[in-house]
Amino acid sequence: MFLRLLHRIIEIFLHTERRLEQPFLRPAFNYVFRAPLAELLTWLINLQRSREAVGLTEETPQPGEEEHLQVMIDEMRRHLLIDFPQGGMERAGNTKTHGIVRGDLLIHAGLPEHFRHGLFDTTRSYPCWVRFSGPGPHVEPDIDDVGFISIGVKVMGVEGKKLWDDEEYTQDLTAVCTPTFVTPDTKANARLQYWSRRHLPSFYFVNWREPHLLDMMMQGLWNETQTNPAAATYYSCVPYLLGEGQAMQYSFWPKTKVSRKIEGLPFRTADNYLRDNLRRTLDQMNVEFEMRIQVQTDAFLMPIENNAVLWPERLSPRVAVATLRIPRQTFDSPAQFVFGRNLKINPWHCLAEHRPLGNQNRARWRMYDELARFRQRMNGAPHIEPTGDERFDGSAGNPVEGAQTRQKEIGAAAHGDEARQPG
């Protein structure tokens, strides 16, 4: 009872702060304090780490990885059974869907030679499904969440040998609004899932036996009242290969000026105001994000196995490699949201040149797969590999059947597409 009372007090403080920080307080704080505080926190986090002799891109298996992974899967599955009904089961993380929208990823021309690997090897355009989502593991009013938002980009028509034969022509990209991950490794993530299932996530950070106060403060620099999914910056947080011998992190930066107004602040706001703002934005205009990659140049300061460390831009700047374009569209039909719920997004849907790196990425393969198959089974939904030809207005039949038919044709279609230059 004491723990729940203390957690509730923390929640009330955060909910009040979320209602007061926009539109003036938080932007000013970010402009003046965020960068120097992030540098200080990174320095303090690095003070606690040992300087292991590892090379660039080198992975180091962590003690107890499989046990920690199993705890994560078991805790998330229990949570899903508690919180969601059969037929309406959501994801255990990045749970609330703000929108699933169509887009195109245009790879830029003239990239440096050491960037031209895998997805970035050829200047061309790929169709995408783009899912904007809120935090998990619970679905709650937007103003009452932890100030977190995420993006999942399923790039389609990608030819080449994949690490996993679950899907044949996709490359999945996932990113969140914080440049460091909420947990440094799978051991810590297992503890977070333990407390999250009990609806007491704050005690992962403030637990006196194993506190994560520096991680909490780093997350707090970017967790804020979100205004519009099209206005946020998204970071991969975890590393991936960029061809043999290179590691990268990627990010998506908004390039279109969109409305950030939240109707009703600081009092009553719509439960789904982020979805409403995204809908109003895409009713009026096209939206663009710039995809940037940051290459690992220092094995200690830009670690593979610890994802709570902010990779410093002074050592390696973020370089633009592609443009994610989202055209004007309507996306709020019930069928489209059902499609987004059952879509399987996993960073191991990837080319070998972009293999996920580090212990939390290694965990994602089995964790995301098992939980996605569990969700699909509970919802009675078969797994499909989307193609971009799906329709939800009743004019093109069943979107599942359309996707299954086109899976056999997409390779030839992708190969014959004429490359488009970003303009």
ZAMARGU-4260 file (C-alpha; in steps of 0.2 Angstrom, whole numbers, plus 5000, padded with zeros to 4 digits):
<rodrens>
0) 5000/5000/5000 | 5014/5012/5004 | 5023/5009/4987 | 5006/5012/4978 | 5003/5028/4987
5) 5021/5034/4984 | 5019/5029/4965 | 5002/5038/4964 | 5010/5054/4972 | 5024/5053/4958
10) 5010/5051/4945 | 5000/5066/4951 | 5016/5077/4950 | 5020/5071/4933 | 5002/5073/4926
15) 5002/5091/4933 | 5019/5096/4926 | 5014/5089/4909 | 4999/5100/4909 | 5009/5116/4913
20) 5025/5114/4903 | 5018/5117/4886 | 5019/5129/4876 | 5031/5140/4885 | 5041/5132/4899
25) 5047/5116/4891 | 5053/5124/4875 | 5063/5137/4884 | 5071/5124/4896 | 5076/5112/4881
30) 5084/5127/4872 | 5095/5132/4887 | 5098/5117/4898 | 5095/5101/4888 | 5112/5099/4879
35) 5123/5104/4894 | 5113/5093/4906 | 5114/5078/4894 | 5133/5080/4892 | 5134/5081/4911
40) 5123/5065/4914 | 5133/5056/4900 | 5149/5060/4909 | 5142/5053/4926 | 5135/5037/4918
45) 5152/5034/4909 | 5161/5036/4926 | 5152/5021/4932 | 5157/5010/4917 | 5172/4999/4916
50) 5184/5002/4901 | 5183/4985/4893 | 5195/4982/4878 | 5182/4980/4864 | 5183/4985/4846
55) 5171/4995/4835 | 5155/4985/4831 | 5161/4972/4843 | 5147/4963/4853 | 5150/4956/4871
60) 5137/4943/4877 | 5131/4948/4894 | 5129/4936/4909 | 5112/4929/4910 | 5105/4936/4894
65) 5093/4921/4891 | 5086/4921/4908 | 5083/4940/4907 | 5075/4938/4890 | 5063/4925/4897
70) 5058/4936/4912 | 5054/4950/4899 | 5044/4939/4888 | 5034/4931/4903 | 5031/4948/4912
75) 5025/4956/4895 | 5013/4941/4891 | 5006/4942/4909 | 5002/4960/4907 | 4994/4958/4890
80) 4982/4944/4897 | 4978/4956/4912 | 4975/4972/4902 | 4967/4967/4885 | 4953/4956/4879
85) 4955/4942/4867 | 4952/4950/4850 | 4958/4967/4855 | 4975/4963/4861 | 4988/4977/4859
90) 5007/4977/4859 | 5016/4976/4876 | 5027/4991/4872 | 5024/5006/4861 | 5006/5001/4864
95) 4994/5015/4859 | 4992/5018/4840 | 4991/5036/4836 | 4991/5032/4817 | 4996/5020/4804
100) 5000/5030/4788 | 5007/5027/4771 | 5024/5035/4766 | 5039/5034/4755 | 5058/5033/4760
105) 5069/5042/4747 | 5087/5037/4748 | 5098/5052/4744 | 5110/5053/4730 | 5128/5057/4733
110) 5131/5049/4749 | 5149/5045/4755 | 5155/5029/4750 | 5156/5022/4767 | 5138/5025/4769
115) 5133/5016/4754 | 5128/4999/4761 | 5112/4989/4761 | 5097/5001/4761 | 5107/5016/4757
120) 5117/5008/4742 | 5106/5014/4728 | 5097/5031/4726 | 5078/5026/4725 | 5061/5027/4733
125) 5053/5013/4744 | 5035/5012/4750 | 5033/5012/4768 | 5020/5009/4782 | 5023/5021/4796
130) 5016/5018/4813 | 5016/5032/4826 | 5013/5026/4844 | 5013/5030/4862 | 5021/5021/4877
135) 5015/5005/4885 | 5011/4994/4893 | 4994/5003/4896 | 4983/5013/4885 | 4978/5029/4893
140) 4974/5047/4889 | 4988/5055/4879 | 4991/5069/4892 | 4993/5056/4906 | 5006/5046/4898
145) 5025/5048/4902 | 5028/5060/4888 | 5034/5047/4876 | 5031/5044/4858 | 5038/5032/4845
150) 5039/5028/4826 | 5040/5011/4817 | 5044/5012/4798 | 5041/4996/4788 | 5050/4999/4772
155) 5044/4987/4758 | 5051/4981/4741 | 5068/4979/4749 | 5077/4966/4739 | 5092/4956/4745
160) 5095/4942/4757 | 5087/4945/4775 | 5094/4938/4791 | 5077/4931/4795 | 5065/4923/4782
165) 5049/4928/4792 | 5047/4942/4779 | 5055/4943/4762 | 5055/4961/4756 | 5054/4972/4771
170) 5067/4982/4782 | 5060/4988/4798 | 5066/5003/4807 | 5060/5008/4825 | 5064/5023/4835
175) 5058/5033/4850 | 5058/5051/4856 | 5073/5049/4868 | 5091/5047/4861 | 5095/5034/4874
180) 5086/5019/4879 | 5076/5018/4895 | 5086/5004/4901 | 5105/5001/4898 | 5104/4982/4895
185) 5092/4967/4896 | 5095/4964/4915 | 5089/4981/4919 | 5074/4979/4906 | 5069/4963/4915
190) 5067/4973/4931 | 5058/4987/4922 | 5045/4974/4915 | 5043/4967/4933 | 5038/4984/4940
195) 5028/4989/4924 | 5016/4974/4925 | 5013/4979/4943 | 5008/4997/4937 | 5023/5004/4948
200) 5036/5008/4934 | 5043/5022/4944 | 5051/5010/4957 | 5062/5003/4943 | 5071/5020/4944
205) 5070/5024/4962 | 5073/5007/4970 | 5086/5009/4983 | 5093/4992/4980 | 5097/4995/4962
210) 5093/5013/4957 | 5093/5020/4940 | 5092/5039/4944 | 5104/5045/4930 | 5095/5035/4917
215) 5078/5043/4924 | 5085/5060/4923 | 5092/5057/4905 | 5075/5051/4900 | 5067/5066/4908
220) 5076/5078/4897 | 5067/5071/4882 | 5051/5064/4890 | 5039/5079/4889 | 5021/5083/4884
225) 5020/5078/4866 | 5011/5089/4854 | 5010/5081/4837 | 5017/5064/4831 | 5023/5074/4815
230) 5033/5086/4826 | 5043/5074/4836 | 5061/5068/4833 | 5064/5050/4834 | 5080/5040/4838
235) 5085/5022/4836 | 5094/5022/4853 | 5102/5005/4849 | 5115/5002/4836 | 5115/4993/4819
240) 5128/4988/4807 | 5131/4999/4792 | 5140/4987/4781 | 5154/4976/4788 | 5165/4984/4802
245) 5154/4999/4805 | 5140/5002/4817 | 5127/5016/4817 | 5112/5023/4826 | 5099/5032/4815
250) 5086/5045/4818 | 5071/5054/4810 | 5070/5073/4811 | 5054/5083/4807 | 5056/5095/4792
255) 5038/5101/4790 | 5031/5115/4801 | 5015/5108/4809 | 5003/5113/4822 | 5008/5110/4840
260) 4993/5116/4849 | 4985/5105/4861 | 4966/5110/4863 | 4960/5112/4881 | 4977/5113/4890
265) 4980/5115/4905 | 4963/5108/4910 | 4953/5095/4899 | 4961/5088/4884 | 4954/5075/4872
270) 4960/5058/4876 | 4967/5055/4859 | 4973/5073/4855 | 4989/5066/4847 | 4979/5056/4834
275) 4968/5071/4832 | 4982/5083/4828 | 4990/5070/4816 | 4974/5069/4807 | 4972/5087/4805
280) 4990/5089/4799 | 4988/5076/4786 | 4971/5083/4780 | 4980/5099/4776 | 4998/5095/4771
285) 5012/5083/4766 | 5024/5079/4780 | 5043/5076/4779 | 5056/5069/4790 | 5075/5068/4787
290) 5083/5052/4791 | 5101/5054/4798 | 5114/5041/4803 | 5128/5043/4816 | 5143/5031/4814
295) 5152/5024/4829 | 5170/5030/4830 | 5174/5027/4848 | 5171/5010/4856 | 5169/5016/4874
300) 5160/5033/4872 | 5149/5025/4859 | 5145/5008/4866 | 5136/4993/4858 | 5131/4984/4874
305) 5125/4999/4885 | 5111/5009/4877 | 5109/5022/4891 | 5124/5031/4884 | 5122/5046/4873
310) 5133/5044/4858 | 5142/5062/4857 | 5139/5071/4841 | 5156/5080/4843 | 5164/5063/4839
315) 5152/5059/4825 | 5139/5071/4818 | 5122/5064/4812 | 5122/5064/4793 | 5106/5065/4782
320) 5104/5049/4771 | 5086/5049/4766 | 5069/5058/4767 | 5053/5050/4774 | 5039/5058/4765
325) 5021/5056/4772 | 5008/5063/4759 | 4991/5070/4764 | 4979/5056/4768 | 4965/5049/4778
330) 4970/5035/4790 | 4957/5034/4804 | 4946/5020/4797 | 4944/5006/4810 | 4950/4993/4797
335) 4966/5002/4796 | 4969/5003/4814 | 4966/4984/4815 | 4979/4982/4801 | 4991/4992/4812
340) 4988/4982/4827 | 4992/4966/4819 | 5007/4972/4809 | 5023/4963/4814 | 5037/4976/4816
345) 5054/4968/4821 | 5071/4976/4818 | 5077/4958/4813 | 5067/4960/4797 | 5082/4967/4789
350) 5097/4965/4777 | 5112/4957/4784 | 5121/4974/4781 | 5110/4982/4795 | 5111/4968/4808
355) 5105/4974/4825 | 5119/4975/4838 | 5120/4973/4857 | 5111/4963/4870 | 5094/4972/4869
360) 5093/4970/4850 | 5098/4952/4852 | 5083/4950/4864 | 5071/4959/4852 | 5072/4945/4839
365) 5064/4932/4850 | 5054/4944/4862 | 5046/4954/4848 | 5042/4938/4838 | 5035/4928/4852
370) 5024/4942/4858 | 5018/4947/4840 | 5013/4929/4837 | 5004/4928/4853 | 4995/4944/4849
375) 4990/4938/4832 | 4984/4922/4839 | 4974/4930/4852 | 4966/4942/4839 | 4963/4928/4827
380) 4974/4937/4814 | 4986/4929/4802 | 5003/4936/4799 | 5005/4945/4783 | 5019/4953/4774
385) 5012/4970/4768 | 5016/4977/4751 | 5009/4994/4751 | 4994/4989/4740 | 4983/4987/4755
390) 4967/4997/4754 | 4954/5001/4768 | 4940/5010/4759 | 4931/4995/4753 | 4937/4998/4735
395) 4950/4985/4733 | 4944/4970/4743 | 4951/4962/4758 | 4968/4970/4762 | 4975/4954/4769
400) 4971/4945/4752 | 4978/4959/4742 | 4995/4958/4752 | 4996/4940/4750 | 4993/4941/4732
405) 5006/4954/4729 | 5020/4946/4740 | 5025/4936/4725 | 5025/4951/4713 | 5034/4964/4724
410) 5051/4959/4720 | 5049/4962/4702 | 5039/4978/4705 | 5053/4984/4716 | 5067/4980/4704
415) 5057/4989/4690 | 5054/5005/4700 | 5062/5020/4693 | 5073/5029/4706 | 5066/5045/4712
420) 5078/5059/4717 | 5073/5068/4733 | 5069/5086/4729
</rodrens>
